Amino acid sequence: MIKRILALCLGTWQVFGQVTDGNTPLHLIPPAYPHAYGKATPASIKEDLDKIYTYLNAVTPMELVDKNTGRSLKSPTTNAMFKKGDYRLFSYEWGVTYSAMLTAAEVSGDSRYKEYALQRMQYLSQLAAYYKSNSSLEEQKSSPVASILHPHALDDAGALGMAMIKGLNTQNKGQLTPVIEHFLDFIMNKEYRLPDGTFARNRPLKNTVWLDDMFMSVPAIAYMGKLTGEKKYFDEATKQVKQFSQRMFDTQKNIFIHGWLEESAVQPKFHWGRANGWAIMAITELLTVLPKEHPDRSVIMDLYLKHVQGLAALQSGSGFWHQLLDKSDTYLETSATAIFTYSICKGINEGWLDYEAFGPMVLLAWEALSTQITPDGKVTGTCVGTGMGFDPAFYYYRPVNPYAAHSYGPMLLAGSEVMKLLKNRSYGINETAVQFLQR
């Protein structure tokens, strides 16, 4: 019917030379959206995710080579290094990617994603076991898996630890469990903290709290609680979220500031997109496994809902979010948009959010994100690694690069959750607007 009306509109314009309110239902003219609008299907999303999988599978080899000759090694040696690929197998970004591959396999039914994650995590665990048993302390520190054997920051342990817990099964339990326990011991007992127990860093200044560290710690702790059934892990995870939020949640805008300085009476307020992404993803993962009877669940849920409201108010008309969320003259950024899409859509699928109210915005976000996937599976528009800054120019002019690893896991997570949503909920176009339909 709409196509007929639009055809009549076109014919009217051809005859009379103009479209007017008197001869055309103007409210039905398709808007000039910057990308596909209301077109995504589970099949189209799977096609996009497959591009990413195919690319990553080809450029992240599981292979050791000799540092001097570059020749492939059949077994580990003290002179080994990973064969060069486009991305590191053991970074926190790849911990997110492994978790995302497991989610993509579950939602799509395609076992290749799961195999990608499990094969590489098991490979890392095997190497860690070898170097721990067969190398001196100094040799371990120069081994290919030095940051696994001797983590120095939450970045080394949190995301990869969570992914390994998610990937744990009866077949690989003996391989992954020692690394998981090692990571959680570091997070719980060795990472630097403020006197009240909040995770902190001594860079760029002494006793600085980075919002990023909420994700680098809380999900792994929470999933360890699920794995062991021990309440102490859930208590620690919720405590961290509450203490980070007391310092860093901007209650006027319902979004987080990026960093907090212990010795500063007035905090610099830069609402960096990806850091807000790490925060809401941490909260989302925590709520996914936090027992319903836990005394802090309502507090964490209230924070999640407020953060979603703050983010929803700042989504751009194209579907992306900005590098600095509240500064519309900063560039539109892929990784933050992907993390928000995943975290909000996960909330819809879990029943925490109304699908009719929030479904259209996550669909819009996904359709924007899909434009950043190149035909060969790279993801563009991603801000490179970013520490804390104390002036706006630092955030405004951070480079973007297709080899910034931060978007790959979030893109797989976002696509998987939107695919799950579309498998369970129908949407249509009502007067050119996406509307999710009641069943």
ZALUM-949480 format. One record per residue: x, y, z of N, C-alpha, C, O, CB in turn. Coordinates in steps of 0.2 Angstrom, whole numbers, plus 2048, in hexadecimal, padded with zeros to 3 digits. Each point is the difference from the previous one (the first is absolute). Glycine has a CB too. Example, Ala and Ser with C-alpha at 12.3 -4.5 7.8 and 13.67 -1.06 7.14 Angstrom:
REM residues 2
8427E48277FC8068008048068008057FF8037F27FB80380780B7F68048068017FC8058038038068018037F77F5
END
This chain:
REM residues 439
8047FA8007FC8068008048068007FF8057FC7F87F580A80F8067FE8048068018048017F98008067FE8017F880F8017FD7F08038007FA7FC8037FA8028047FC8057F28077F28087FE7FB8037FB8008088018008037FB7FA7F280580580D8067FF8078028078047FD7FF8057FD7F97F880D80D8007F88078037FE8008017F88038057FD8037F780E7F87FE7F28008007F87FC8067FE8018037FB8017F18057F880D8037FB8057FE8038078017FF8047FC7F77F480780E8088038038078028058017FA8008067FE7FF7F880E8057FE7F28058017FB7FD8027F98028057FD8057F38097F38057F97FC8017FA7FE8078008008047FB7FD7F080380080E8087FD8078018068057FF7FF8057FD7F87F780B80F8037FB8058047FF8028017F98028067FE8027F780D7FC7FE7F18028007F97FB8047FC8028037FB8047F28067F480B8017FB8037FC8008088027FF8047FC7FA7F180480780C8077FF8078028068048028008068017F57F68038118007FC8068038018028018078068028027F88037F47FD7FA80F8028008077FB7FC8047FB7FE7FE80A80E8007FE7F38087FC7FC8057FD8058058048048038037F17FC7F380B8027FD8048057FB7FC8057FF7FB7FF80280F7F97FE7FA80D7FB7FD8057F97FE7FD7FD7FC80380980A8067F97FE7F27F97FE7FD8007FA7FC7FA7FE7FE80480E8028087F27FD7FF7FA7FB8047FA8038007FB7FC7FF80D7FB8047F980F8057FA8027FF7FF8078008058048087FE7F37F87F780C8007FF8078088008028047FC8007F27FC80080C80E8028078028018037FC8058067FF8007F780C7FC7FF7F38098037FC8068027F97FE8037FD8047F680A8048057F77F28027F97FE8068017FB8037FA7FE7F280280480E8097FD8068017FB8067FD8048018028067FA8087F48087F18038067FD8048058058028038047FB7FB7F17FF80580C80C8058058028077FE7FD8007FA7FE7FA80880C80A8027F58077FF7FD8047FE8058058038027F98057F58017F280C8057FD8058077FF7FE8017FF7FA7F57FB80B80F8077FF8077FF7FD8027F97FF8057FF7FD7FE80B8097F97F17FC8017F97FF7FA7FC8007FB8038018117FE8047F47F97FA7FA7FC8007FC8018078048008058027F77F37F48098077FC8028067FA7FB8007FC7FF7FB80780D8057FD7F08057FA7FB8018017FA7FB7FB7FD7FE7FE80C80680D7F57FA8017FB7FC8047FA8038007FA7FC80180E7FB8017F880F8047FA8027FC7FA8027FA80180280E8088037FB7F27F97FD7F98028057FC8038068018007F28007F68067F980D8057FC8038057FD7FB8068008017F17FD8078068027F28057FE7FA8058057FE8067FF7FF7F17FA7FD80780D8048048067FE8068018058058017FF7F28047FB8077FA80D8048018058057FA8008068018017F28058068067F47F88057FB8008058017FA8067FE8017F17FA80480780A7F68048027FA8068048028058007FE7F17FE7FA80880880C8058048028047FD8058068018007F28087FF8067F38068047FD8058057FB7FC8067FF8037F18028068067FC7F28057FB7FD8068037FD8057FE7FF7F17FB7FE80980D8008058047FD8068018058067FF7FF7F28077F98057FC80E8058028068047F98028068008007F380A8048037F17FD8037F98018057FE7FB8067FE8027EF7FF8048098037F48057FE7FB8068048008067FD7FF7F18007FA80980A8088068048008047FE8068067FF8007F480A7FA8037F780C8047FF8068037F98008067FF8037F28088038047F47F88037F98008068007FB8057FC8027F07FF80080C8097F98058007FC8068048028067FE7FE7F28007F980780780E8068048028028008078048048027F88037F58017F380C8037FF8078027F98017FD7FC8037FB80D80180E7F57F98027FA8008027FD8078038048048017FE7F07FB7F880D8037FC8068067FD7FF8007FA7FE7F48048068128067FC8067FD7FE8068048038008068017FB7F67F480A80080D8068038038057FF7FA8017FC7FC7FC8018108088097F48058007FC8078028047FF8028057F98017F180D7FB8078078028038018077FF7FF8037FB8067F28037FD80F8088018078008058027FB7FF8067FD7FE7FA80F8087FC7F38058027FB7FF7FF7F98028047FB8067FA80F7F67FC7F57FF7FD7F97F98017FD7FF8007FA80A7F88087F28098027F98007FE7FD7F97FE7FA8007FD80980C7FF8017EF8057FE7FA7FE7FB7FD80580080180680B7FD7F47F07FE8037FB7FD8048037FB8058047FC7FE7F38067F98067FE80F8037FB8057FA7FB8027FA80180080E8088057FB7F17FB7FB7FA8027FE8008077FB7FD80280A7FD7F480080980E7FE8008088038068038058037FC7FC7F08047FD80F8058038068048078008018037FA8027F280880380E8037FB8078018028018078037FC8048008087F57F780280880C8028068038018067FB8008068028057F48087FB8047F08018057FB7FA8017FB8018027FB80B7FB8067EE8028027FA8007FC7FC8068018018048057FF7F07FC7FD80E7FA7FB8058007FA7FE7FB8007FC7FC80980D8067F17FB7FF7FA7FE7FC8028027F98038067FF7F57FB80B8057FC7F18018027F97FC8068007FA8018038077F37F98018118007FD8067FF7F97FF7FD7FF7FD7FB80C8098047F07FD8047F98017FD7FE8078018048048027F97F08017FD80D7FB7FD8078017FF8028078008068017FB7F97F38047FC8107FE8028078037FB8058027FA7FE7F380A7FE80C7FD80A8037FC8057FA7FB8037FB80280180E8078027F97F17FE7FC7FB8027FE8018087FB7FD80280A7FB7F57FF80C80D7FF8008077FF8078038018018068067F57FA7F780E7FC7FE8078027F98008037FC7FC7FF80C8097F97F780180C7F98008037FB8017FA7FA7FD80180A80880A7FE7FE7F07FB8017FA7FE7F97FD7FB7FE7FE80A80D8008007F08037FF7F97FD7FC7FC8057FD7FB7FE80D8067FB7F780180D7FB7FD8057F98017FF7FC7FC80080D8058087F68057F67F98027FE7FE7FD7FA7FA7FD7FF80780E8068037F47F67FF7FC7FA7FE7F98017FC7FD7FD80C80B7FD7FC7F580A7FF7F98027F97FF8037FC7FC7FE8108028047F28068037F98008037FB8017FA7FB7FD80080A80880B7FC8007F17FC8017FA7FF7FA7FC7FA7FF7FD80980D8038027F17FE8007FA7FC7FC7FB8037FC7FD7FC80F8057FF7F57FD80B7FC7FB8047F98027FF7FB7FC7FF80E8018097F58097F97F98038007FE7FF7F97FA7FE7FF80880A80A8027FA7F27FE7FF7F97FE7F97FE7FB7FF7FC80C80B8017FD7F18057FF7F97FF7F97FE8037FC7FC7FD8108028037F38048067F97FE8047FA8037FC7FB7FD7FF80C80380C7FA8067F37FA8047FD7FF7FD7F97FA7FF7FE80880B8098037F57F58007FF7F97FF7F87FF7FE7FE7FA80880C8037FD7F28078007F97FF8067FE7FC8017FA7FE7F38058038118067FE8067FE7FB8067FF8058028048037F98037F48077F28098057FE8058078037FE8048008047F57F67FE80880D7F88068037FF8038058048068018027F77FC7F27FE80780F8018058048037FE8078058028027F28057F88067F48088027FD8078077FC7FF8048018047F07FD7FF80D7FF7F78067FD7FF8068058008057FF8037F57F87F780480F8038068058008028028078068008017F58047F48007FD80F8028028078037FB8048058018037F18077FC8077F28018027FA8048077FE7FE8057FF8047F07FD7FE80D8047F78067FD7FE8068058028057FE8037F57FD7F380480C80A8058058028018008078068018037F88057F37FD7FA80E8018008078037FA8038048018057F28067FC8097F37FC8037FA8028078007FE8057FE8047F17FC7FB80C8097FC8078017FD8048048058057FE8027F78017F280180780E8038048058017FD8068068008037F580A7F88007F28088017FC8068057FB8008047FF8057F08037FD80D7FB7F88057FA7FF8078048018057FD8037F37FC7F680980C8038068048008028028078068008027F88037F27FD8008108018028078037FA8048048018047F38087FB8057F28008027FA8048077FE7FF8047FE8047F07FE7FC80E8047F98077FE7FE8058048038057FE8037F67FD7F280480C80A8058048028018018088058018037F98057F27FC7F980E8008008088057FA8028038018057F18057FB80B7F47FD8037FA8028077FF7FE8047FD8037F17FE7FD80D8087FA8067FF7FD8058067FF8058007FD7F57F77FD80480F8098048068008028038067FC7FF8057FF8037F080B80180B8018048067FC8068017FC8027FB8107FA8047F48088067FC8068018028057FB7FB8037FD8047FB80F8078037F28028057FB7FE7FE7F97FE8047FC80B7FF80B7F77F67F87FE7FE7F97F88008007FE8027FA80C7F68067F38078057F88018007FF8087FE7FB8017FC8037F580D80580E7FA7FF8077FF8018037F97FE8057FD8057FD80F8017FA7F08028017F97FC7FB7FB8018007FA80A80580A7F17F77FF7FC7FB7FC7FB8037FC7FE8068028057F18067FA8067F37FA8037FC7FA8018057FC8047FE8087F67F87FB80280F7FB8018058018038067FE7FF8067FD7F77F580A80F8058038038067FA8048048007FF80680B8027F57F08028027FB8048037FB7FB8037FC8028058068087F47FE7F08057FB7FB8038037FD8067FD8008057FE7FD7F080C80280B8037FD8068018058058007FE8068067FA7F37FC80E8058018068057FC8067FE8038057FE8097F68047EE8057FF7FC8067FF8028068048027FF8067F47FA7F780A80D8008028068037FA80580180180580380A7F97F87EF8008027FB8058007F97FC7FF8017FA7FD8078107FF7F37F98057F97FD7FF7FF7FE7F97FD7FB7FE7FF80B80C8077FE7F18007FF7F98027F97FE7FE7FD7FC80480F8028037F28068037F97FE7FC7FA8028007FB7FE80B80B8047F07FB8037FD7FB8037F88008007FD7FA7FF80C8068097F48067F87F98008017FC7FD7FA7FC7FB80080680E8077FF7FA7F37FC7FE7FA8017F97FE7FC7FC7FE8048107FE8077F28048027F97FE7FD7FB8057FE7FB7FE80C80A7FC7F77FD80C7FD7FC8067F97FE7FF7FD7FB80180B80A8067F48017F87F87FF7FF7FF7FB7FA7FC7FC80080280F8058067F67F57FF7FC7FA8017F98027FC7FB7FD80780F7FB8027F480B8027F98027FB7FD8047FE7FA80080E8097FF7F18018067FB7FD8047FA7FF7FC7FD7FA80180780C8097FA7FE7F17FA7FF7FC8027FA7FB7FB7FC7FF8028108028097F37FE8027FA7FB8017FA8048027FB7FC80280D7FC7FC7F880E8027FA8047FB7FA7FF7FA80180080B8068087FD7F37F67FC7FA8008047FA8028068018027F48047F48037F580A8037FA8038067FE7FD8057FD8037F07FF80180C8067F58067FE7FC8068048028057FD8007F37FF7F780780A80A8058058018018028078058058017FA7FF7F37FE7FA8108008028078078008038028048037F37F87FF80F7FE7FC8078008038048057FD8068018037F87F37FF80180E7F88048057FD7FF8078028048048027FC7F57F47F980980A7FE8078028008028078018058027F97FA7F38047FC80F7FF8018078078038047FF8058037F87F27FD80F8077FE8058038048018077FE8028048048047F17FC7F980D7FA8018077FD7FA8048038028068038047F67F37F480280B7FB8038038018028077FF8058027F97F57F680A80180C8028018078068058018008048047FB7F07FE80980B7F98068058017FE8077FE8028058048067F27F87F480A7FF7FD8077FF7FC8028068018068027FF7F87F27FC7FE80E7FB8038068048018067FE8058047F97F57F780E8028068058028068038077FF8018038058017F07FD80080E7F88038077FF7FB8058018028058038067F67F57F28058057FB8058017FE8018078008068027FC7F77F28037FE80F7FD8008078058028057FF8038057F97F47F880F8078028048008068078057FE8038018057F97F47FF80580C7F68068037FE8008077FD8048048008007F17FF7F680C7FD7FF8077FD8008068057FE7FF8057FC7FB7F180980B8088008068047F98038017FC8007FC8108027FF7F380080B7FA8038028018068048058018037F67F47FD7FF80F8018008068057FF7FD8067FE7FA8017FD80E7F78057FC80E7FF7FD8077F97FD8017FF7FB80480980E7FF7F37F97F97F97FD8017FF7FA7FB7FB7FD80080180E80380A7F37FA7FF7FA7FC7FF8017F88007FB7FC7FC7FF80E80380C7F47FE8017F98067FF7FC8068038027F18068018097F47F78067FF7FC8028077FD7FC8047FE8007F07FF80A80D8038038067FE8077FF7FC8037FB8007F780B80A8087FF7F38078007FD8048068037FD8058027FE7F67F380C8058098048068028028037FA8068038007FE7F780A7F88067F18028047FA7F98027FD7FB7FD8008107FC7FD7F580D8008068057FF8028038068058038017F77FF7F47FF7FE8108028038077FF7FB8057FC7FB7FF8018107FD8057F680A7FF7FB8067F98008027FC80480080F7FF8047F37F67FD7F97FF8027FB8037FC7FC8048028087FB8097FC7FE7EF7FB8027FA7FC7FA7FF8027FB7FF80680D7FC7F17FA8057FC7FA7FE7FD8017F97FE8057FE7FE7FB80E8057FB7F07FE8007F97FA7FC8007FF7FA80280D8067FA7EF8038007FA7FD7FF8017F97FC7FC7FB8027FE8107FE80A7F57FC8027F97FC8017FA8057FE7FB7FE80780C7F97FD7FB80F8027FA8047FA7FD8038007FA80380A80B8007F07FE7FD7FA7FD8027FF7F97FC7FE7FB8027FD8108028067F67F57FF7FA7FC8067FB8017FF7FA7FF7FA80D7F980D7FC8098067FC8008007FB8068047FC80180280D7F97F57F880B8007FD8067F97FC8028007FA80180980E8037F27FC7FB7FA7FE8037FD7FA7FD7FE7FB8038008117FF8027F47F77FD7FA7FD8037F98027FD7FB80180080C7F580A7F980A8047FA8017FE7FE8087FF7FA80180A8097F77F780280C7FE7FE8077F97FD8007FF7FC80480980E8007F37FA7F97F97FD8008007F97FD7FC7FC8038008107FC8077F37FC7FF7F97FD8047FB8047FE7FA80080180B7F58067FD80F8037FB8057FB7FF8058007FA80380C80A7FB7F08018047FB7FE8057FB7FB7FD7FE7FC80480380F8007FD7F67F67FC7FB7FD8037F97FF7FD7FB8027FE80E7F780B7F78068047F97FF8017FD8077FF7FA80080780B7F67FB7FF80F8027FC8067FA8008057FF7FC80580C8087FA7F08018007FA8008048028048077FC8008048007F67F780A80D8058028048067FE8078008018047FB8097F48067F280A8047FD8078018058058007FF8067FE7F87F580880F8047FC8058058018028037F98028068008037F480A7FA8027F18028037F97FA8057FE8028057FD8057F18007F38088047FB8057FF8008068047FF8067FE7FA7F07FF8098098098008068058068057FD7FF8068017FD7F38098098047F48068047FE7FE8047F98028068008067F28067F58047F67FE8037FA7FB8068018018057FD8007F07FD7FA80A80A7FB8058018038068047FF8067FF7F87F280180E8078048038058048048047FB8008078018017F28098038047F18048047FC7FB8057FC8028067FF8077F08007F28077FE7FB8047FC7FD8068048008067FE7FD7F07FB80280980D7FD8058048058068027FF8057FF7F97F280680E8067FC8068058028028047FA8028068008017F38097FD8047F18028037FA7FB8067FF8018057FE8057F07FD7F38098057FB8047FF7FF8068047FE8057FE7FC7F17FE80880980B7FF8058048058067FE7FF8068027FE7F28078098067F48058057FE7FF8037F98018067FF8077F48097F58027F48008017F97FA8017FC8008027FA80A7F88077F08048027FA8017FC7FD8078017FF8028057FE7F17FD8028107F87FD8078007F97FF8007FC7FE7FB80E8067FE7F37FE80D7F97FF8017FC8057FC7F97FF8008097FC80B80180A7F37FC8057FC7FF7FE7F97FB8017FD80980880A8017F37F68007FE7F97FE7F88007FF7FE7FA80980B8027F97F48097FF7F88008057FD7FC7FE7FB7FD7F68078058128007FE8067FD7FD8068018048008048057FB7FE7EF80A7FA80B8068008048058057FD8018017FA7FD7F380980680F8028078037FE8057FB7FF7FF7FA8027FE8118048087F77F68057FB7FF8057FE8058017FA8017FE80A7F480380180F8057FF8057FF8048067FC80580080C7F87F87FA80180E8008038068068008048047FB8007F180180180D80A8028078018037FE8018077FC8058028098017F47FF7F680E7FF8018078018068037FD8038058067F17FC8028107FD8028068037FD8067FD8028068028097F58017F08047F97FD8067FC7F98018037FC7FC80080B8027F67F880880D7FA8028037FA8017FA7FB7FE80180B8088087FC7FC7F17FC8007FB8027FC7FA8068007FE7F780C8057FF7EF7FB8027FB7FB8008037F97FB8037FE8017F480A8088077F38008017F97FA7FC7FE8007FA80180C8097FD7EF8007FE7FA7FC7FE8007FF7F87FD8047FC7FD80180E8097F67F48007FE7F97FD7F98008027FB80380980C7FA7EF7F97FF7FC7FA8008027FC7FA7FC8007FB7FA80780B80F7F67FA8037FC7FA7FB7FA7FF7FE7FD80480E8077FF7F37FB7F67FB7FB7FE8027F98027FC7FD80380180B7F48097F68078027F98018007FE8087FF7FB8028078057F37FD80580F8007FF8077F97FF8037FF7FB80480C80C7FD7F07FD7FC7F97FF8027FE7F97FE7FC7FD80380280F7FC8057F27FB7FE7F97FD8027FB8057FD7FB8028048097F38067FC80D8037FB8057FB8008067FF7FB80380D8077F87F28048077FC8008077FA7FD7FF7FE7FB80480780F7FF7F77F77F87F97FD7FF8017F97FE7FC7FC8027FF80F7FB80A7F38008017F97FE8027FC8077FE7FA8018068097F38008008108017FD8077FA7FF8047FF7FA80380C80B7FD7F18008007F97FF8037FC7FB7FD7FD7FC8048048108007FF7F47F67FC7FB7FC8027F98027FC7FC80180280C7F68087F78088037F98027FF7FE8077FE7FA80280A8087F57F880380E7FF7FF8077F97FE8017FE7FB80380B80D8007F27FB7FA7F97FF8017FE7F97FD7FB7FD8028038107FE8067F17FA7FE7FA7FD8017FA8057FC7FB7FF80880A7F68017FB80F8017FB8057FF8018078007FB8048088027F47F680980A7FF8028077FA7FD8037FB8017FC80B80A8027FA7F18077FA7FD8027FA8058028028058028057F28037F38077F97FB8058017FF8028087FD8058017FD7F57F580880180E7FF8018078068058038008018067F97F47FB80C80C7FB8068048037FD8078027FC8037FD80C7F77FC7FA80880D7FE8068038018077FC7FD8058008047F580B8048057F18028067FB7FD8007F98028047FC8097FD80B7F27FA7F87FD7FF7F97FC8067FE8018037FA7FF7F18077FC80F8037FB8057FE8048077FF7FE8047FC7F97F680B80F8077FD8048057FF8038007FA8018057FC8017FC8108017F97F28038007F97FC8007FB8018047FB8077F580A7F28057FB7FB8007FB7FE8087FF7FF8027FA7FC7F280880480F8047FE8077FF8058047FC7FF8057FC7FB7FA80F80D8007F78058037FC8007FE7F98018057FC8067FB80E7F87FA7F47FF7FE7F97FB8047FD8018037FA8037F28097F680B8007FA8047FC8028077FF7FE8037FB7FA7F580A80B80B8008018078008068027FA7FF8047FC7FE7FD8118087FA7F38058017FB7FD7FF7F98018047FB8077F880D7F37FF7F77FD7FF7FA7FC8077FE8008027FA7FF7F18087FD8108027FD8067FF8048057FE7FF8047FB7F97F980D80E8047FB8058057FE8037FF7FA8018057FC8027FC80F7FE7F97F38037FE7F97FB8017FB8018037FA8077F580B7F28067FC7FA8017FB7FF8077FE7FF8027FA7FC7F480B80680F8007FF8077FF8068037FB7FF8057FD7FB7FC80E80B7FB7F58068037FC8027FC7FA8058027FC7FF80180F7F87F87F38017FD7F97FF8057FB7FB8048008017F180480880B7F77FF8047FA7FB7FE7FB7FE7FA80180E8098007F28017FB7FA7FE7FB8037FB7FB7FB7FD7FD80080E80480B7F47FE8027FB7FC8007F98038017FB7FD80680D7FE7F97F880C8007FA8048067FF8048007FC8057F97FF7F280D8088078068008048008048067FB80580180B7F97F47FF80180F8018058068078037FE8047FE7FC7F57FB80C80880D7FB8068047FF8057FE8058007FD8057F980C7F880D7F98018077FE8037FF8038078017FC8058068057F17F780580B7FE8038077F98007FF7FD8047FC80D8038067F27F68037F97FF7FF7FC8067FF7FB8007FD8077F58098008107FE7FC8068018038067FB7FE8058017FE7F780B8088027F08038057FB7FF7FE7F98037FC7FD80680780C7F28007F47FE7FE7FA8048027FA7FF7FE7FA7F680280A8108047FE8058017FB8067FC8008058017FC7F880B8048037EF8048057FA8007FE7FB7FB7FA8007FF80A80280D8017FA7F27FE7FB7FA7FC7FB8038007FE80680A8047F47F27FA8017FC7FB8028047FA8008057FF7FC7F18067FE80A7F780C8057FB8017FD7F98007FA7FF80380C8098047FD7F37F77FD7F97FF8007FC8067FB7FD8018098047F38027FE80F8007FC8067FB8018067FD7FC80280F8027FB7F48098047FB8028057F97FE7FE7FC7FD80480B80C8007F77F87F67FA7FF7FD7FE7F98007FA7FE80280780C7F78047F18067FF7F98007FF7FE8077FB7FC80180C8037F57FD80380F7FF7FE8077F98028027FC7FC8048108057FE7F28057FD7F98038027FB7FB7FD7FB7FF80380980D7FE7FC7F37F97FB7FC7FC8007F98037FA7FE8028088087F48037F780C8007F98037FD8018077FC7FC80280E8017F87F880880A7FE8008077F88028017FD7FD80480F8067FF7F28017F87F98028007FC7FA7FD7FA7FF80380980E7FC7FF7F07FC7FC7FB7FD8007FA8057FB7FC8008088087F48037FB80F8007FA8057FB8028057FC7FB8038108037FB7F38088047FB8028057F97FE7FE7FB7FE80480C80B8007F77F87F57FA7FF7FD7FF7F88017FB7FE80280680D7F68047F28057FF7F88007FF7FD8077FD7FB80080A8057F57FC8038108007FE8077F98028037FF7FD80680E8037FB7F08047FC7F98038038018068057FC8018038007F37FC80A80F8018018068047FE8067FD7FE80580480C7F58017F58067F47FE8067FD7FA7FE7FB7FF7FA7FE80D80B8037F08007FE7FA7FF7FC8028007F88038047FE7F680280B8067F47F48027FF7F97FD8057FB8038027FB7FF7F28087F780E7FF7FD8057FB8038078018018047FB7F57F680680D8088058038068018078017FD8028057FD7F67FD80D80C7F87F78078007FF8027FC7FA8068017FE7FC80180E7F97FA7F18027FC7FB8028047F98057FF7FD7F37F980880480E7FA8028047FA8078038008038007FB7F180280480E8008078068048018067FB7FF8058027FD7F680680B8047F17FB8067FC7FF8007FD7F88067FF7FE7F97FE80E7FB8037F18007FE7F98048067FC8047FE7FB7F17FB80780980D7FF8038057FD8088008018048017FB7F180680680D7F88058078008028037FA7FC8068017FD7F880480E7FF7F57F58037FB7FC8018017F98057FF7FC7F67F980C80080B7F58008027F98058057FE8038007FB7F17FD80480E8078068058057FF8077FC8018058017FC7F48098098087F27FF8067FC8018017FC7FA8067FF7FE7F880080F7FD7FE7F08027FB7FA8038047FB8037FD7FC7F37FC80780980E7FC8048047FB8078008018048027FC7F280580380C7F78078088008028037FA7FF8067FF8017F78098078007F37F58037F97FF8028017F87FB8007FC7FE7F980D80D8067F68028007F97FF7F97FD7FF7FB80380A80E8007F77F77F67FF7F97FD8047FB8027FE7FA8007FE80C7F680B7FC80C8047FA8028007FF8088047FD8038038067F37F480080D7FF7FF8078038048068007FF8067FF7F67F68058108018038058057FA8058037FB8007FD8117FF7FD7F680380C7FB8058038038078008068018037F57F680480280E7F78038077FF7FD8048057FB7FF8038078007F180180780D7FD8058048018008087FD8028047FB7FF7F380E7FB80A8017FE8078058048038068017FD7F77F480180280F8088058038038067FC8037FE7FA8037F980E80080F7FA7FC8057FC8038018008077FC80380380A7FF7F37FE7FA80D8017FF8088008078028048057FE8017F08027F880D8068008068038008008077FC7FD8047FD8077F380C80080C8018018077FC8068027FC8027FD80F7F98037F68078067FD8068038038077FD8068008007F77F980A7FE80B7F58028077FE7FD8058047FB7FF8038077FD7F180180A80C7FE8068047FE8067FC7FF8058038087F68077F88047F07FE8057FB7FC7FD7FB8017FB7FE80980D8057F17FC7FA7FC7FD7FB8037FE7F97FE7FB7FD7F980C80880F7FD7F98037FE7FA8027F98008017FD7FB80380F8047FF7F18078027FA8017FB7FB7FD8027FB7FC80580880E7F37FE7F87FA7FB7FE7FE8027F87FE7FB7FD7FF80380F8028087F37FE8027F98047FD7FB7FE7FE7FA7FE80D80B80B7F57FC8047FE7FA8047F98018057FF7FD7FC80E8027FC7EF8058037F98007FF7FD7F97FB8017FD8027FE8108087FE7F17FF7FD7F97FB7FA8007FF7FD80580D8067F97F27FC7FC7FC7FA7FF8047FB7FB8048037FC7F180380680A7F47FF8047FB7FC7FC7F97FF7FE7FE80580D8087FF7F57F77F67FD7FA7FF8037FA8047FD7FB8017FF8097F480B7FD80D8037FB8048008018078037FD8048048027F37F580680C7FE8018077FC7FA8027FB7FF7FD80680E8028017EF8057FD7F98027FA8018047FC7FB80080F8007FF7F380B8037FB8018057F97FF7FD7FB7FE80480C80A8027F77F87F47FA7FF7FD7FE7F97FE7FA7FF80080780C7FC8037F18037FF7F97FD7FB7FC8057FB7FD7FE8108037FC7F77FF80C7FC7FD8057F98038017FB7FD7FF80F7FF8077F680B7FB7F98038017FC8007FA7FA7FF80080C8088087FD7F97F27FC7FF7FA7FD7F98007FA7FF7FE80D8097FB7FC7F38087FD7F98007FB8008067FB7FC7FF8107FF7FD7F68088097FB8008067FA8037FE7FA7FE80180F8028077F88067F57FA8047FE7FC7FD7FB7FA7FF80080C80B8027FD7F37F97FD7FD7FA7FC7F98037FA7FF7FE80E8057FA7FB7F980D7FD7FA8027FA8028047FB7FC8008107FE8017F580B8037FA8018057FB8037FB7FA7FF80280D8048087FA8017F17FB8037FC7FD7FA7FC7FA8007FE80C80B8017FE7F07FF7FE7FA7FC7FB7FC8057FA7FE7FD8108027FC7F880080D7FB7FC8057FA8048017FA7FD8008107FE8067F680C7FA7FA8048017FB7FF7FA7FA7FF80180D8098057FC7F87F47FC7FF7FA7FD7F97FF7FB7FF7FC80C80A7FF7FD7F28087FD7F97FF7FA8008057FB7FB7FF8108007FE7F48098087FB7FF8057FB8068007FA7FF80280E7FC8057F980A7F57FC8068007FF8027F88058007FD7FE80480F7F77FE7F27FF8037FA8008078007FE8038047FC7F37F980880D7FD7FF8077FF7FE8027F98007FC7FC80980680D7F48047F77FE8027F98018077FF8038048057F47F37FB80780C7FB8008077FF7F98038007FC7FF7FC80E8007FD7F580680C7FA8048018018077FE8038048047F97F380580180B7F18018077FE8088028008028058027F37FE80380E7F87F88088017FF8047FF8068068007FF7F78077F88007F780F8047FF8068007F98027FB7FD7FF80280F8058097F27FE8007F98037FC7FF80680180480580B7FB7F67F07FC8067FC7FF8068007F88017FF7FC7FB7F980E80380A7F58088007F98027F87FE8027FD80480380F7FC8017F27FA7FA7F97FE8007FF7FB8068047FC8027FB8067F17FB7FF8107FE7FC8057FE7F97FD7FD8007FA7FF80A80D8057F17FD7FD7F97FD7FA7FE8047FD7FB7FF80F8027FE
END
